[in-house]
Amino acid sequence: MEENLLGHLLKANDPATAREVERYLAAHPSAARELARLREALAPLEADREAFDPPGDLWVRTLARVAEHVVATEGPQTTGPSQTEELIRRAAAVAGPDTPRKPTIAPAPPPSDAAPPPTRRRNVAAVVVLSAALLALVFPAVVNVRQRAQQVACQDTMRQFHQAAVGYADVNDGHFPQVGDGQPAATAAAALRLAGYLPPDGRLVCPAAAPDQTTGLALANYAYSLGFRDERGELRGLDRRPETDYLPILADAPRRQAGEALPINHRGGQNVLFAGGNVRFCTKTTVGVDGDDIFSNARGQVAAGLNLYDTSLGRPEERP
């Protein structure tokens, strides 16, 4: 129907199609909006609709240009005057004495043995251009597939961490590993490893991270919950209960620059693991409760949150 709408706009439809389009527009308000959108898109072309008279010698010049191309690319076809030149001469005579005449076309020199014929050079250039265009189409798709695969692999790593954290909580009164006061966030993964829920030599590494971002710490390039301060100012960690299922507990570690947390593991965002086990790729950092920024507390500090719902995830070396 979009083609018919465009034809209706350009008054190119036959009468039967035009009537059908008018009935469709009357019955479908969305089609009328689509027609308005097409009209707006074609508005810049209105500047070129002014009619003008073509030059009187346009057809002669067109024949001459075609002849130039033929002679330049294929060379002279006969030893005497070519049929093309004769055609141009007769066309000029018919056009009248006021029509500018094209000068006699000099035949193209024969191609040298050292260089390929013009036609072959054009073919090679066309192949190069087509190859470049194909590469421009395929390369972004390949990069996108690779990035998506890395996101999924990262999410699988986060799910492994969640399984380990749940096992730890089951034998610790429902408490997830807590970062101690003054201790780095990486100690949470170290606690899981010490309790046997992670391999002794295992590290949690995002497959998309650059080699210089994968530190020797157990959390490598992830950010873990720094906990929160209760009413008495004591540091508390997250518990495994329904109220905390939608609170972020782990995410791809950011790069901190001028007070901002910028993604470094993935392009355009970061994977976020919630305490309930759900993992999402988030393009923003404000995915905590009520738009809370998950990489700093309510005061904009890299420190423990000010309450249970004030999420603050710290890099492996950062502390509450």
N, C-alpha and C positions, 0 to 999 in steps of 0.2 A: 504493500500500500504506500510505502514511503516514495517509491518511484512515481506512482500516480499522483501523490501530493506534489512532488517536484514538477511533474508535467502540468498539473493544474496551476501551479504558481507561474510557470513559464508560458502558459496557454498553449501547450504542445499536445494535449490530449485530444483524441477524437471525440465527437459529440457524445457518443454513448458512454465512454469512460468519464467524460466531464460530468455527465448527469449522475453517474454512479458515485463519483467522488463527492459531489455536492450532497447527495443523500447520506453518505457516510459521515461527512462533517457535521451534518445536522443531528445525527444520532450519537455521535461520539465526541464529547467535549475535549477529550485528550488529543484527538486528531486535529482539532482546531488549534490547540496549543502547539502541536508539532508543526503545523503549517506556519504559525507565527514565528516559530524558531527558525524554520527554513527561510522565511522572508527576511528575517534579521540577518541570517548568515549571508544571504545574497545581496544585502544592501550595498556593500562596497562596490559591486559590479555596476550599479546604476550610473556611476560616473562615466562609464565607457559606452553608454547606450546612445550617445549623440550620433546621429547619422552623418555620413560624409560621402562625397562623390569620389570614386577612385580615379586616379589619373588616367587620361585617355590612352597613354602609351604603356599601361601596366601589363597588358598581355604581351606586347613586344618584348618588354624587359624581362618578363617571366620566361619566355622562350629563350632569350639570350642567356639568362642565368642557367637554365637547364643545359643549354649547349656548352657553356663554359665548364660545367661539371662533367659532362660526358667526355669532352676533349681532354680535360685535366686528369681524369682518372683512367680513361681507356686509351688515350692517345688517338692519333689520326687513323681513320678507318680506310682511307683510300689515298692514292698518290696525288689525285687531283682535288678540286674543291669538294668539300664534304657535303652530304645531303643536308646536314644541320645548318651550315652556313648558307646554303641556297634557300632553305626554308626561312631563315631570318631575313635574307635579302628580299624575298617575295613579300613577307609579312610587313616589312618596313615600307615597301612600295605601295601596298594596299592601304596602310595607315595614313599615307599622305605626306606631303613635303614638310609639314610642321612637326612631325613626330621625330624626336631625337633618334639618330641611328647609332647602333652599337658598332664599335670598331671591329675590324676583322680579328677573329680569335686566333691567336698563335697556338699552333699545336704544342702539346706538352712534350718535353724531351723524353726520349726513351729511357726507361729505368735502368740504372746501373746494375751490374752484376753483384756489387758489394752490398746493396741494400735491397730489402724485400719490396715487392710491388706495393703501391699505395693501398690496394684492396686488402692485401695480407696484413699490412701494418694496422689498418682499421680493425680487422678481425682480432688481432692480438690485443689491441687496446680495448675492444669490446669485452673480450674474455677477462682481462684484468679488472675492468670496471664491474662486471657481473660477479666476479669472485670476491671483490671487496664488498659489494652490496650483500652477497650471501653471508660473508663473514660478519658484517654489521648486524644481520638479522639473527644469526645462529649464536654468536658469542654472548649477547646478553641473556639468551635463554639458557645456555650452559651455565653461566655464572649464577643465574637465579636458581636453577636446579641444585647446584652445589651448595648455595647458601641455605636453601630449604633443607637439604640433607643434614647440614651441620646443625641447624636449629633442632631438628628431630633427634639427632644424636645427643645434643646437649640436654634436651628434655628427658631422654632416657637416663642420663647420668643423674639428673635431679631426682628422678623417681627412685633410683637406687639409693640415693641419700635419704629420701623420705622413708623407704623401707627400713633402713638402718636406724633412723631416728625414732620410728614407731616401735621397733624392737627394744630400743633403749628405754623409751617411755613406759613400756609395759612392765618393766622391772624396776622402775624408779618413780612409782606413785604418779604416773602420768606426766612427768616432767620431761620435756625435750632437753637435749644438752644445753646447758647454760654457760654463757661466757662470764667468767668471774670478774669482779671489780678490778680494773687495772690490767686485765689479761687481754691478749689479742683474740680476735674473732676466730682464728684458726684453731684455738684450743677446743672448740666444739667438735670439729671433725677428729681432732686428736683423741677426745674422750670416746668417740664411737669406735675408733681404731683400738684403743686400749681395752674397751669392753668386748672386743671381738666382733663387732657388727660391721667393721670395714677391714679389708686385708691389711696385715701389718705394714706392707710396703706400698699400699695403694694410696693414690691421691685423686681428688676430685678435680678433673681438668675438663674444661670446655674444648671440644675438638676444633672450634673456630678461632680460638685465641692464638695470637702471635707467640712465637717461642719465648720472647723476652717478657711476656706477661705470665707465664706459667712458673711461678716461684716454687721454691722448695717446700713451702708450707703445705699442710694437708689439704686445705681448701683451695689451694692453687689460685684460680681466677674466678672464684665465686665470693659473694657477699652474704654474710649470715647475720641473723638477728642479734643485735647488741642488748636485747632485753628492754626493760623499762623500769622507772622509779615509781614506787608506791607512795602512799600519802606520807609515810615516815622517811622517804628518801632512800629506802633500801632497794637494791638492785634485784629485780625479779626476771625470770625467763618465761617463755611460753609454755603453757600446759596443753595436753591433748584433751580437748573438750569441745563440744559443739560451738561454743562462743568464739573459739579461736580458729575454726576451720577456714574462714575466709581472710585470715591475716597472713600477709607475706612472711615467709621465714627464710627463704633463700632466693638469690637472683644472680645473674651474671654481674660480676664486679664491674663498677664503672671507673672511668678516668675522671678524677676531680680537677676542675679547672675554673678558677675565678668564682668559686661557690656553686658551680654547676656540676652535675653528675652526667657525664657523656658516655654513651655505649661504646665499648671497644671490642667485645667478643663477636657481636653480630651487627650487621648494617641496619641502622634505623631503629634499634630498640634492644630489648633484652628479654630473656626468658625469666619468668617469675614462678617460684614454687610457693604454693599456699599451704598452710599448716594442715589442711584437710587432705592434701595429696594432689590437688589439681595444679596443673602446670599450664601457663599461658605465655604466648609471646606478646609483649606489650610494647607499643611504640612510644609510650610516655612513662615517666617515673611517678606520676601522681595516680597510682592505682591502689593506694591504701584506702582505709575507711574515710569516706567523705572527701575524696581527692587528696589524701595525705601523700606527701612525697616520701617514698619508701627508703631513700638514701640519706635522710637527715631527720632529726626530730622537729617538733613544732617550732623550735627556736632557730631552725636552720643550722643546727650544730651536728657534727658527726659525733654523736654520743647516744647514750641510752634514751629511749622515748620518755615522755613526761607522763604517760599513762598506758594502759594496756593497748589502746587502739592507736597509739602514736608509734607507728612502725619506723624503725631505724636500722637499716642493714649496713654492716660495715665490711670493708675489704679485709682480707686475712690478717693484715698487720694493724688494723684499726681497733681501738679499745672503747669500752663504754664510758 
